Amino acid sequence: MARRASAATPVALLPTDGDAVAVVAKFFRALGDPTRLRLLEFLLHEEHTVTECVAHVGLAQGRVSTHLSCLADCGYVQVRRSGRHAFYRVADPRVAQLVLLAHALAANNHTALCACHRIPEPEAADARVA
């Protein structure tokens, strides 16, 4: 039975060499940081400046810029420069689908996820500032 792909979003598969799983794992690790995920969610519906992102997550501008650079380097967001300002937006609409699906799955598995002790809690380095 053949897998069907939507005409609007064709499925592109990685080469079947040994690195494919590592690349997919890295894809998810980029989303595994709470600050990066919050920034990505903030950018789902419209583009924002770094200043707006800083206000949203409550971290220092340098930390936010580092996270935005990571998201851009990994292909999740795009940056548009206009004068001294940088505007970030989600690079691919499928990112929104992925984030919404992740929220739905996390909601359905909330109790199990909270009880899981095998996955460490995020480090406090990027905890919101008071």
PEWO-V879507 format. One record per helix or strand of 3 or more residues. SS is the DSSP state (2 for helix, 1 for strand). FROM is the first residue (numbers start at 1). TO is the last residue. Records with the same first field share a line. If there is no record, write none. Layout:
SS = FROM-TO  FROM-TO
//
This chain:
2 = 20-31  34-42  50-57  61-73  93-108  110-115  124-126
1 = 77-82  85-90
//
